[in-house]
Amino acid sequence: MRKLTYFIACSIDGFIGDPSGDATSMYRFVDEEFLSFLKAEHPETVPAEARKALGFHEAESRRFDTVIQGRASYQLALDAGITSPYSHLRELVASRTLTESPDADVEVISGDLIGRVRELKAEKSDLGIWLCGGSQLAGELIDEVDELVIKTYPLVYGSGMTMFGADFNALEFTLDDVRTFGNGALVRTYSRKR
C-alpha cells in the first residue's frame, strides 16, 4: 500500500498562507542550504519550471510519483500560464468547479475523491503520493493521510489558512525526524499512528 504524504510549508503557528492564502513571505527561507536538502531528499516537490531554473530538473524522484492538489493551489499555476506545474509527476487536481482539465496530463477528480485516493494508494509502486495542498483538500483527506512532512518557517501569521481546513477528531502521529536549518526553518516528519 502506497503512502499519502501531506508535504506542506507552514508558519510556526500552523498556517500555510495568510488570510488570502498567500504564502510568498515563506519563500525567503528557501535558501541554498534548504535547496540542497530539497534536491537531495524531495526534488520532485519543486515545480518543473523551478527545477529547470535551479539546475536539478534531471534529479530522479525520491519519494513521490504522483501529486494531488486542490483547485486553489492549481489555480496559482494556471494564473501563471502553466497547465502542468509538476509535469515530471502524475498530476491530479481535486475540484468541484473545474469540469474539464486544461491539460491532457492533468487528471481532474470531481467525484469520489476518497475513492480515487484509495485506488492510487492500492497501486503497486515503490513511490508514494504527495498531497500538495491546500487546506480544504487536506481536511477532506485527513483520514487517508499516512505521513506529514511539515516545512516550518520562522514566521508567525496570527491568522490565515490552516493546514487542515475541516473539523475532525484529534488524530495522533509519531514524530520520526526533525531537520533544522541555519535560517531557523525546520522540517518535521510524522507517521500516522493507526
N, C-alpha and C positions, 0 to 999 in steps of 0.2 A: 504494500500500500504506500503510495506516494504521500509526502507531507505537503500540507498547505502552510506556507510561512508568510506571516504578515511582517514584511521588511519595510519599516517606515521611519521617517525622521520626525522628531518632536522637540518641543521646548522642555525645560526642566519640569514645568508644571503640566506636562502631558498634552499639549495642544499641537496638532500637526499643521496648523495655519492660524492666522489671525482671524478675527470675526468674519472677514470676507473670504477666508480660505487661502489667502496669500501667505506663502512660506519663503519668499525670497530673502528675508532677513537671515535665514539659516545658511544661505549659500556661502557666506564669507568664511564659514568654518570648514569648508571643503578645500583644505589647503594641500600642499604637496604630500605631507605625511598621511593625510586622510585619503588622498587619491591613490597613494601606494597601497594602502590597505584595500581599497575597493578593487584595484587592479588585481591584487593577489587573491582576494577572498570572494569578491562578488562582482566581477567585471560585467556580467550580464545585466546588472541592475542600472547601468548607465545607459541613457538613450543612445540610439545608433549614431545620431549626428554628433553627440558629445564624444562618443568612443572614437570616432574618426579624428576629431579635433585634438583629443588628448593622446592619440597615438596608441591606443590599445584596442582598436577595432578587430584585431586578429586574435585577441585573447579568447580562449575557449571558455564556455560556460562551466562554472564550477559547481553551482548548486541548483540552478533552475533551467528548464527548457520551455516553460510556459509562464505567461504573465496574465493576471486578471486585474483589470482596473475598472473603476466606476466611470460613469458618463462625465462627471465634472472633471475628473483627472484627465480623461481622454480629450476633453474639450480644450485643455491648455495646448495640446499638440495641434489640434485642428485649427485653433486660432493662429498658430504659427505656420500654418500651411502644410503640416506634416500629418499624413493619414495613417502612417505605420511607425510610431515612435520607437518601438522595440522590434524592428524588423528582423533582428537576429534571434528572436524567440517566437513561439506560437503565441499570438495575441488574442485575448478575449476581452470584450467590453460589456459590462452589465449595464443595461439601460432599459427603462420603460418608455422612453421617448424617442430613442433612435430606432427607427423601423428598418433601416437598411444600412449596411456597412458602406462607408465611403472608400473602403479598400478591400480588395479581394482576399488579402492576407489577414484581415481582422474579422474575427467572428463576434457577432453581437448576440448576447444572451438576453432575451426579452421575456422568456417564460420561466421555467422551473430552474432558478439559479442554483439552489441547493442540490437538486438532482444532477445538474450539469457538473457541478464541482465534485460530487461523489463519483461521477463517471471518470473525470480527469484523475482523481486520486486512485481509482482502481486500475488505471493503465499501467502497463509494465514499462518502467523507465528507471534508470539509476538517478535521474534528476527530479527535483521537486517542482512545485508550483508556487510562484511568487504572487502574493496578494499585495498589489502595489498601492492601493488606496481607492477610494477615500473612506472617509469616516462612516457614511451611511452603509456602504458596501461591507466594511469590516464589521459593523454592527449586525448586519444580516447574516454574515458568515461566521460569527464568533464560535458557534458550536462546531464548526468544521476546522477551525484553526488549530494546528498541531504545534506550532512554534512561533515565537515572537523574536524578531531581531529589531531592536529599537535603537536607532541612532539618536542620542540625546545631545542637543546642543546647548551651551550655557547661556540660555535666554529664558526670561520669564515673560510670558504673554499676558497673563492675568485673565484673559478670556479668549475665546476663539473656537476653532473647530477641534472637537475632541477626537481622540484616537478611535473610539468606538461610538458611533452615533446611533445608539439604541439602548433601550432599557433591557437589562437581563440580570440574572442572578450572578453573584460573585463566583468566579472561576479561579482555580488555583493553578499556578505554573511554578516550575522549579528553575531556579537560576543556574544556568550551565556555564556561563562565561561572561566576563566583563573585560573590555579592552578600553584603555584610556589613551588619550592623545594630548600632546603638548598644548593645544589650544583650548583645552577644557572639555572637549567633546568626549562622549562615552558611547560604546556600542555594547549593549547588553543582550544576551541570548537566553531565552527561556524555553523550556519544553512544557507542553501541556501535561498536567497530572491527570491521568484517566483512572 
